[in-house]
Amino acid sequence: MSALVVGLASPDHTSQKVWGLVGAAGYACAALVAARSSTPWARTPAVVAATGAAAIPLLYLSVIGRAQMEVGVVERAADLLFSTGTPYNPAPHAVRDFNPYLPGMALFGIPHLLFGDTPFAGARVWFLVGFLAAVAGAVRVLTSGGDLATEPSGTARGAAAGVTGAVWLIACPVVALPLSIGGVDPPVIGLLCLALAFTQRGRAGRAGLVVGVAAVLKWTAWPAIPVIVAVLAVRSGRRAAFRCAAAATGLVALAITPAVLVDTSAFYQNVVLYPLGLGPTASSAQSPLLGHLIVLLLPHGKAVTTALIALSAVGMGASLLVRPPRSTVAAADRLALGLLLAIALSPATRIGYAIYPIFLIAWPRFTARLSADRPATPPAASEPPHQRRTVASHLRTATPATPATPAAPAAPATAGPLPPHRSPAGRDARRRPRRQDHESGARHSVGADDSRRAG
């Protein structure tokens, strides 16, 4: 229904309208397949939904050359980067002249720079490739290891569940839409998922590098750095947290500093003023959220929204110090809340940014199920537990701490039936120590007499 609403409500000759109409048909086919499937959330309807709502619209829009405006912005940023040394237009006037992304995003436009206007050299295709590679890497990190449960066919159950869950997430409308029309957010969210996977595994250095790469693409990944550092400090200690923070901030500084030094004014106009709606040119990213309404209804509304964003950032930072998250699920929830506040309070934002909180809330819970999908180690012994406990208790009490008085001979084996909770092994273990005690007691008595005679 959501795809059909988007298709009918969008203007003609837009990529959103194409996606809505084609995606609605894909979701309808997936619903029919799911109705005939006996397994809930099976892989086949997920594949049908992802194909109809993401793959087919992407291919069609790539062939006809229709894409979101961000695709052209990124491709032009790559041209500027190799011709001027900075991906930013020094004198932007129209909306298409601005590049609100960080320097790393220009890398997705390099294939277009090299191969021209071929369908599969566009930045949109490489946004998809980056997203799929990051999500596949996250699933591999979480399911790697030799202790995964297996299906009767021999495949790892965790890996199979990981692939199926990832396909369902890709089929979600808030993910399929930007993947099809060329949104820049999917590769960022994919890298955040990979960073959370490394965090869950306790690999602080790799988590820092991955979240640093995401932070080089877009500012929406910046809040993830302190959140991941906080959860690593709780789970792995201060050294791991410092290693993650150093890797992330070092990579961000290394990527952003050259662009700032080449043309500070261009960087400030494109990356700071324009996304916040503080420049002379209004951003096209406008939705009727709280920040946009404040700008429209209140005097000095832009200053008010900037102050509110700063206060929310301070509040989120304080919460990380006072009550740091202790799991990746809690860390993702905290990050989703921070991004939700920033999205709602920003004067220039889009409803499509909802991909961040939705994906961050769903993905860690799915990966927590993946990590829990591991069998317990079976007991090494073959005896029942109550028999092992009985034998162990007799063995612990077999050798007395002090010399014992010679004991009476043990009763014959035919004296009577064994109690139901004792095995023959337990009876033997109970008898042998008594004969040993008798011999050791006798030796001790002889030793004591010799010591008295020696005295």
Beta strands, then each sheet from edge to edge (+ up, - down):
end
